[in-house]
Structure formats: structure tokens, C-alpha cells
């Protein structure tokens, strides 16, 4: 099972340009938080690789340490 499960019903989320739960009919954004200061991270995408930068700590964070949460997408 993947790590992309609905925080409400625990069903697998589909990717449709954003994460979507067909069971709950809700859309979500996957947001990363700094493991050290808990601030929301900025995702830097380049050359097929994703890096995460913390503006509070002023440093890159390893993806393996980032805490990800799914938050309801507001249209």
C-alpha cells in the first residue's frame, strides 16, 4: 500500500493534478513540514528531483526526514 492515503477514510488517493479521494469526494494537497522547527517547507523542483527548503532554518531538509500531511484543497 502506498503512503498516499486519505486522512479521513484511509483509502488510496488518486493523482489528478492533485490528490483526490473517490470515496470521500475530497481533494487534498500533500504538504511537507520541517522535522526540526515544524514550519511548512518550500518544495524546490529541478531536473526531476525534489528538494525541500525550510525558510525558518534557512537550509535544505532531507526528504526522508520531512513530515508529510494531506490537507484539504481549497478551491
Secondary structure as the mmCIF struct_conf table of DSSP 4:
data_model
#
loop_
_struct_conf.conf_type_id
_struct_conf.id
_struct_conf.beg_label_comp_id
_struct_conf.beg_label_asym_id
_struct_conf.beg_label_seq_id
_struct_conf.end_label_comp_id
_struct_conf.end_label_asym_id
_struct_conf.end_label_seq_id
BEND BEND1 UNK A 3 UNK A 3
STRN STRN1 UNK A 5 UNK A 5
TURN_TY1_P TURN_TY1_P1 UNK A 7 UNK A 9
HELX_LH_PP_P HELX_LH_PP_P1 UNK A 11 UNK A 11
STRN STRN2 UNK A 12 UNK A 12
HELX_LH_PP_P HELX_LH_PP_P2 UNK A 13 UNK A 13
STRN STRN3 UNK A 14 UNK A 15
BEND BEND2 UNK A 16 UNK A 18
STRN STRN4 UNK A 19 UNK A 21
TURN_TY1_P TURN_TY1_P2 UNK A 22 UNK A 25
STRN STRN5 UNK A 26 UNK A 33
TURN_TY1_P TURN_TY1_P3 UNK A 35 UNK A 37
HELX_LH_PP_P HELX_LH_PP_P3 UNK A 39 UNK A 39
STRN STRN6 UNK A 40 UNK A 40
HELX_LH_PP_P HELX_LH_PP_P4 UNK A 41 UNK A 41
STRN STRN7 UNK A 42 UNK A 46
TURN_TY1_P TURN_TY1_P4 UNK A 47 UNK A 48
STRN STRN8 UNK A 49 UNK A 54
TURN_TY1_P TURN_TY1_P5 UNK A 55 UNK A 58
STRN STRN9 UNK A 59 UNK A 61
TURN_TY1_P TURN_TY1_P6 UNK A 63 UNK A 65
HELX_LH_PP_P HELX_LH_PP_P5 UNK A 66 UNK A 66
STRN STRN10 UNK A 67 UNK A 72
HELX_LH_PP_P HELX_LH_PP_P6 UNK A 73 UNK A 74
#
